[in-house]
Amino acid sequence: MSRPERSAGIAGTAELMRGMGAAARSAARELAVASAATRNAALSAAATAVRGSVAAILEANATDLGTARGKGAPNAFLDRLALDAGRIEAIALSLESIARLEDPVGAVLARWQRPNGLVIERVRVPLGVVGIVYESRPNVTADAGALCLKSGNASILRGGSESRHSSRAIHSCLVDGLRAARLPESAVQLVPTTDREAVGLMLKGLDGAIDVIVPRGGKSLVARVQEEARVPVLAHLEGICHTYVDRDADLEMAREIVLNAKLRRTGVCGATETLLVDRAAPGRVLPDLIRALIDAGCAVRGDEAAQQADPRVTPATEEDWSTEYLDAIISVKVVEGVDGAIDHIARYGSQHTDAIVTASAAAAERFLERVDSAIVLHNASTQFADGGEFGFGAEIGIATGKLHARGPVGVEQLTSFKYAVRGAGQVRPA
């Protein structure tokens, strides 16, 4: 933490955050009526700025990585923090992809006429000011700011202290885009202090300036947000995701899906943490899947059947079934068919993302219908739990609640609606 950040104090942080809230509220009013072309121009200009700032972003990221390594950060954390030329280009492409999305603002969701002649329309509108609190994932700075801008919302971003240099470098590109499009620079603000009090003030709403909070990070961060927030929250607490391999699964397909679901990127919330295998599956299925995982460098903790299938499996505890490892570790359990998988997921899952691998249409439909998660998949990896993969351009996070938004939070999920009622002098009779 820099000396100015240390000396700001609670009073200084409160003053800073109140000013940011007021500026965001003012910017939100302007964004709500800005044309889609103007908002898209800002995003395109930001993408150009990102491509022109690769060296500066990499230098900033190297500073953050050096600090994190010095503190002994685990590999999964370093993977989320690290940027390279490819990941920076992906940020630029994401900005352009978001710009190409259909504009949600002003869309007429429904229209009808009453017997008295009143014409009523339900119209999509921005939420207003979105506060995003996230840990050390620099790409979230671009994704969150861009999605809010596209949906006509102002945003206040508070990234993790470990990624502050990377986030500042990326945020400056977003500001360049706003400036080029002649939109208020306060439309996308990055909290400049690492003082934890800033988060607490955001959770209280900044005197009514913030309309919704979106946390993106680990269990402790999301738990704090859900416990302390005085404004609505779009969040998930954990990504305890399952892949169930049914008796009718194609073994080669199952092997490929399981390896991808667990090991493509172990630190993302859509990574499979528990593998469930049908007891009635052919005898070679369980040992084959376990062998593939271990050979790929994944530690396996399993029930008695899993241990018998491969002596390298260590015993799973009750805690393992409800653990989000975010690492090359997986728990394995044999269940009694699709209903056994559904029951296990209902008991231990986090309503995030769960998948079934099967050639049986009946088993697949039963699973998709009865597993109460934000995302359920048939014959596909749980790592598709991502807004970009859904065609949303990007996402701020995955919401597992059931009010307003569920699943990847993209531009549509960052809007609400209002009713526009047009009359010709009607009055309501006494």
Buried (B, 14 or more C-beta within 10 A) or exposed (E): EEEEBEEBEEEBBBEBBBEBBBBBBBBBEBBBEBEBEBBBBBBBBBBBBBBEBBEBBBEBBBBBBEBBEEEEBEEBBBBBBBBEEEBBBBBBBBBBBBBEBEBBBBBEEEEEEEEEEEEBBBBBBBBBBBBBBBBBBBBBBBBBBBBBBBBBBBBBBBBBBBBBBBBBBBBBBBBBBBBBBEBBBBBBBBBBBBBEBBBBBBBBBBEEBBBBBBBBBBBEBBBBBBEBBEBBBBBBBBBBBBBBBBBBBBBEBBBBBBBBBBBBBBBBBBBBBBBBBBEEBEEEBBBBBBBBBBEEEBBBBBBEBBBEBBEBBBEBEEEBBBBBBBBBBBBBBBBEBBEBBBEBBEEBBBBBBBBBBBEBEEBBEBBBEBBEBBBBBBBBBBBBBBBBBBEBBBBBBBBBBEEBBBBBBBBBBBBBBEEEEEEEEEEEEE
